[in-house]
Amino acid sequence: MKVVIAIDSFKGSLSSMEGGNAVKAGILAAKPDANVIVKPLADGGEGTTDALIEGLGGERVNLSVTGPLGEPVDAYYGRLPESSSAIMEMATASGITLLPDGIKDPMRASTYGVGEMIADAIAKGCRDFIVGIGGSATNDGGIGMLKALGFAFKDENGNDVGEGGQALSRVASIQTNGRLADLENCRFRVACDVTNPLCGENGATFVYGPQKGVTDDMKSTLDAAMAHFADVTAKSLGHDNRDASGAGAAGGLGFAFLSYLNAELTPGIDLILDAVKLEQELADADIVVTGEGRLDFQTAMGKAPVGVAKLAKKHGAKVIAFAGGVTKEARACNDAGIDAFFPVVRGVTTLEDAMNPENAKANVQDAAEQVFRLL
């Protein structure tokens, strides 16, 4: 029997690999001769970097970068030296949770720190990048990131336009000759689960701006500034990505990746499953195990466990899911490819006790053992 495990983290309790290894221990207790493979799982959002560092044997690189409002912040990314790869989340450098005192200022908030992370990884030999862009504090069209990578944005007088959303309307010319030379040898794959264009009522400013502090009075002005930036970009670079799916992600950071770094924008779960080479292991798998902290209707709408299930069904494998808790609506997961799911909590308990890592690990292991005694 070959079993492949790809389980998402039980947030606040077990990491992806901790959960997966607990399932493995339970399976082997029931079936000592089983061939069990554990793969990390994430959806491109929070926790992706940690999951892939742990699951793919990478190293954590800590560094200080420029935070969203110009203050230094402690960020990190994952480096996989064997494949010259880097895994990073823009939120560790320019995320909304990093705003000092929670003060939101979309006119000043910058993605400069994201560019600093990328530049650091390039200097360390990385050429293949996986970047999650959720949770941003910014609406700067990615100008900050691009400036940190050597692109220059000048106003009519030849001066730097500054940082944040306020800079977009001032861009009169773009200089690319100062960009990092090694950028042309880099591949950027961006985890992006939104399809919004850059501008308009469905664009970055109108849809996502309010959560970053964009007021009703700012919307039209900032959106027009974003359109102006797209105009100058198209004139300078010869291509226009403002209407591309995902261009409006992370306050226009998606547009910057597409236009200046020739990136691929891919749904997060698809990108991660490809990165961990899950399908290669599924080709001859009998059973696939997935799960997360809580299975509910949202899981069935395309979260990581369902991504695993769909890939498993492509190869004819049975799919089992374990979760800390399940809701009545989790039945929708059966229609989404999960053949059976099981909560792991084994008795009346407090949430605190259930989420205690040692208790959670034991519960997952015990649940997996009992299920696999039937198989």
C-alpha positions in Angstrom: 0.0 0.0 0.0 1.3 3.4 -1.0 0.0 6.4 0.9 0.8 10.0 0.1 0.1 12.6 2.8 -0.3 16.3 2.0 -2.0 18.0 4.9 -2.3 21.7 5.6 -1.3 23.2 8.9 -3.6 23.1 11.9 -3.1 26.8 12.5 -1.9 27.6 15.9 -1.3 24.0 16.6 0.6 21.8 14.1 2.6 22.8 11.0 2.0 21.0 7.7 4.9 18.6 8.2 4.1 18.0 11.9 0.5 17.1 11.0 1.7 14.9 8.1 4.2 13.1 10.2 1.6 12.4 12.9 -0.6 10.8 10.3 2.4 8.8 9.0 3.1 7.5 12.5 -0.6 6.4 12.9 -0.6 4.7 9.5 2.6 2.8 10.2 1.2 1.7 13.6 -1.7 0.0 11.7 0.2 -1.0 8.5 3.9 -1.4 9.2 4.7 -2.3 5.7 3.0 0.7 4.1 5.0 3.0 1.9 4.2 6.4 3.3 5.3 9.7 1.7 4.8 13.1 3.4 4.7 16.3 1.4 4.3 19.9 2.7 1.1 21.7 1.9 0.1 25.3 1.8 -2.1 27.6 -0.4 0.3 30.4 -1.2 -0.8 32.5 1.8 0.3 32.9 5.3 2.5 30.0 6.4 3.6 29.0 2.9 7.2 29.9 3.4 7.5 28.0 6.7 5.8 24.9 5.2 8.1 24.7 2.2 11.3 25.5 4.2 10.4 22.6 6.6 9.1 20.2 3.9 11.7 20.8 1.2 14.7 21.0 3.5 15.3 24.7 2.9 17.0 27.3 5.1 15.4 30.4 6.7 17.1 33.7 5.7 16.5 36.5 8.2 17.0 40.1 7.2 16.0 43.6 8.0 14.1 45.5 5.3 12.1 48.7 4.8 8.6 48.3 6.3 5.5 49.6 4.6 5.8 53.1 6.1 9.6 53.3 5.9 10.5 51.8 9.3 12.8 48.8 9.5 11.1 45.5 10.0 12.4 42.0 10.5 11.5 39.8 7.5 12.6 36.4 6.2 12.3 34.1 3.3 13.2 30.5 2.5 16.2 29.5 0.4 16.6 26.1 -1.3 20.3 26.1 -2.4 20.2 22.9 -4.4 17.6 24.3 -6.8 18.7 28.0 -6.5 15.1 28.8 -5.4 13.6 31.2 -2.9 10.2 31.2 -1.3 8.8 34.4 0.2 5.6 36.1 1.3 5.3 39.8 0.6 3.4 40.2 3.8 6.6 39.6 5.8 8.0 42.9 4.4 5.0 45.0 3.4 2.1 43.3 5.1 -0.9 45.1 6.7 0.0 43.6 10.1 3.3 45.4 10.0 1.8 48.9 10.0 3.1 50.8 13.1 0.3 51.2 15.6 -2.0 49.9 12.9 -2.0 53.2 11.1 -3.1 52.7 7.5 -1.7 55.2 5.0 -2.1 53.9 1.4 -0.7 57.2 0.0 2.7 56.3 1.6 2.7 52.6 2.1 5.4 51.0 -0.1 6.4 47.6 -1.3 10.1 48.6 -1.2 10.9 45.9 1.4 9.7 43.2 -1.0 12.2 44.3 -3.5 14.9 44.2 -0.9 14.1 40.6 -0.1 14.2 39.6 -3.7 17.5 41.5 -4.2 19.0 39.7 -1.2 18.0 36.3 -2.5 19.4 37.1 -6.0 22.7 38.1 -4.3 22.7 34.7 -2.6 22.3 32.9 -5.9 18.5 32.4 -6.1 17.0 32.5 -9.6 13.7 30.7 -9.2 11.2 32.5 -7.0 7.9 31.6 -5.5 6.2 34.6 -4.1 2.9 34.9 -2.1 1.4 38.3 -2.4 -1.6 38.2 0.0 -2.0 40.5 3.0 -0.5 43.7 1.7 -0.7 47.1 3.3 0.0 48.8 0.0 -1.6 50.4 -3.1 1.5 51.5 -4.9 1.3 49.5 -8.1 4.6 47.7 -7.1 6.7 50.9 -7.6 8.5 50.4 -4.3 9.5 46.8 -5.1 10.7 47.8 -8.5 12.8 50.7 -7.2 14.6 48.3 -4.8 15.4 46.2 -7.8 17.0 49.1 -9.7 14.2 50.5 -11.8 13.8 54.3 -11.6 10.6 56.3 -11.8 11.1 60.0 -12.5 8.8 63.0 -12.4 8.7 65.8 -15.1 11.8 67.4 -13.5 13.8 64.2 -13.5 13.4 63.6 -9.7 12.4 60.4 -8.0 8.7 60.2 -7.5 8.8 58.9 -4.0 6.9 56.1 -2.4 3.4 54.9 -2.1 0.2 55.5 -3.9 0.9 59.3 -4.0 3.9 58.6 -6.3 1.9 57.0 -9.2 0.4 60.2 -10.7 3.8 61.8 -10.8 5.5 59.2 -12.9 6.6 60.8 -16.2 9.4 58.5 -17.2 10.8 55.1 -16.4 14.4 54.0 -16.5 15.2 50.3 -16.7 18.9 50.5 -17.4 19.8 50.4 -13.7 17.9 47.2 -12.8 19.7 44.3 -11.3 21.5 42.5 -14.1 20.6 39.1 -12.9 16.9 39.8 -13.1 16.8 38.6 -16.7 17.9 35.2 -15.5 15.2 34.9 -12.8 11.9 33.2 -13.0 9.0 34.5 -10.8 6.0 32.4 -10.0 3.4 34.4 -8.0 0.7 32.8 -5.9 -2.4 34.8 -6.8 -5.9 33.8 -6.1 -7.7 36.9 -7.2 -8.6 37.8 -10.8 -9.0 41.6 -10.5 -7.6 43.9 -13.1 -5.5 46.9 -12.1 -8.0 49.7 -12.6 -11.7 50.4 -12.5 -14.5 49.4 -10.2 -13.2 45.9 -10.0 -9.6 46.9 -9.7 -7.0 47.2 -6.9 -8.1 50.5 -5.5 -11.9 50.1 -5.4 -12.0 46.5 -4.3 -9.1 46.1 -1.9 -8.2 49.7 -1.1 -10.7 50.3 1.7 -9.1 47.6 3.9 -5.8 49.4 3.5 -7.2 52.8 4.4 -8.4 54.1 1.1 -11.4 56.4 1.8 -14.2 57.1 -0.6 -12.7 60.5 -1.4 -9.4 58.8 -2.3 -10.7 56.1 -4.6 -11.2 57.9 -7.9 -7.9 59.9 -7.5 -5.8 56.8 -6.7 -7.5 54.7 -9.4 -6.7 57.5 -12.0 -3.1 57.6 -10.7 -2.9 53.8 -11.2 -4.2 54.1 -14.7 -1.6 56.8 -15.4 1.1 54.6 -14.1 -0.1 51.8 -16.5 -0.1 54.3 -19.4 3.5 55.3 -18.8 4.5 51.7 -18.3 2.9 50.6 -21.5 4.6 53.4 -23.4 8.0 52.6 -21.9 7.9 48.8 -22.0 5.7 48.2 -25.1 3.1 46.0 -23.4 0.0 46.7 -21.3 -1.0 44.3 -18.6 -3.5 46.4 -16.7 -6.4 44.2 -17.7 -4.6 40.9 -17.0 -6.2 38.6 -14.5 -4.6 39.3 -11.1 -3.0 42.6 -12.1 -4.9 44.3 -9.3 -3.6 41.9 -6.6 -1.8 43.3 -3.6 -2.5 46.9 -4.6 -1.2 46.5 -8.1 1.9 44.4 -7.1 0.5 41.7 -9.5 0.8 44.3 -12.3 4.4 45.1 -11.5 5.4 41.4 -11.5 3.7 40.8 -14.8 4.9 44.0 -16.5 8.5 44.3 -15.3 9.5 40.8 -14.2 7.7 38.7 -16.7 6.1 36.7 -13.9 3.5 33.9 -14.0 0.5 34.5 -11.8 -1.0 31.2 -10.7 -3.6 30.1 -8.1 -1.7 29.5 -4.9 -2.6 25.8 -4.4 -1.7 24.9 -8.0 1.6 26.7 -7.6 2.5 24.9 -4.3 1.4 21.5 -5.5 3.7 21.9 -8.5 6.5 23.2 -6.4 6.5 20.2 -4.0 6.1 17.8 -7.0 3.0 16.1 -5.5 1.7 14.7 -8.7 4.8 12.7 -9.3 4.1 10.8 -6.1 0.4 10.4 -6.8 0.9 8.5 -10.1 1.0 5.1 -8.2 -0.6 6.1 -4.9 -3.4 3.9 -3.4 -4.6 6.4 -0.8 -4.0 10.1 -0.4 -4.4 11.8 3.0 -5.1 15.5 3.3 -6.8 17.9 5.8 -6.6 21.1 7.8 -7.5 22.5 11.1 -11.2 22.9 10.2 -13.1 21.4 7.3 -16.1 23.4 6.3 -18.0 24.7 3.2 -15.1 27.0 2.4 -12.8 24.0 2.1 -14.9 22.7 -0.6 -14.7 26.0 -2.5 -11.1 25.4 -3.4 -8.9 25.5 -0.4 -5.7 23.4 -0.2 -7.2 20.0 0.8 -9.6 20.1 -2.2 -6.7 20.9 -4.5 -5.0 17.8 -3.3 -8.2 15.8 -3.7 -8.7 16.8 -7.3 -5.1 15.9 -8.2 -5.5 12.5 -6.4 -8.7 11.8 -8.3 -6.9 12.4 -11.6 -4.8 9.3 -10.7 -7.7 7.2 -9.2 -6.6 7.3 -5.6 -8.9 7.3 -2.6 -8.9 10.5 -0.5 -9.2 10.7 3.2 -9.1 13.9 5.2 -8.4 14.6 8.9 -9.3 17.8 10.7 -9.3 19.3 14.1 -13.0 20.0 13.6 -15.7 19.7 11.0 -18.9 21.5 10.4 -22.2 20.2 9.1 -21.5 22.0 5.8 -18.3 20.0 5.4 -20.3 17.4 3.5 -19.7 19.5 0.5 -16.1 18.2 0.6 -17.3 14.8 -0.4 -18.6 16.2 -3.6 -15.3 18.0 -4.1 -13.3 14.8 -4.1 -12.7 13.9 -0.5 -14.1 10.4 -0.1 -14.3 10.5 3.7 -13.3 12.9 6.4 -12.7 12.5 10.1 -12.4 14.9 13.1 -9.5 14.0 15.3 -10.7 15.3 18.7 -11.5 12.2 20.7 -13.6 13.6 23.5 -15.1 16.7 25.3 -12.3 19.2 25.7 -11.5 22.8 25.7 -10.3 24.5 22.5 -7.0 25.3 24.3 -6.4 21.6 25.1 -7.4 20.5 21.6 -4.9 22.9 20.1 -2.1 22.0 22.4 0.5 20.7 19.9 1.2 17.5 21.9 -2.5 16.7 22.2 -3.2 17.5 18.6 -0.3 15.3 17.4 -1.5 12.4 19.5 -5.1 12.9 18.3 -4.1 13.0 14.7 -1.9 9.9 15.1 -4.6 7.9 16.9 -7.3 8.8 14.4 -5.1 7.9 11.5 -4.2 4.5 13.1 -7.8 3.6 13.6 -8.9 4.5 10.1 -6.1 2.6 8.5 -6.9 -0.5 10.5 -9.9 -0.8 8.3 -8.0 -0.5 5.0 
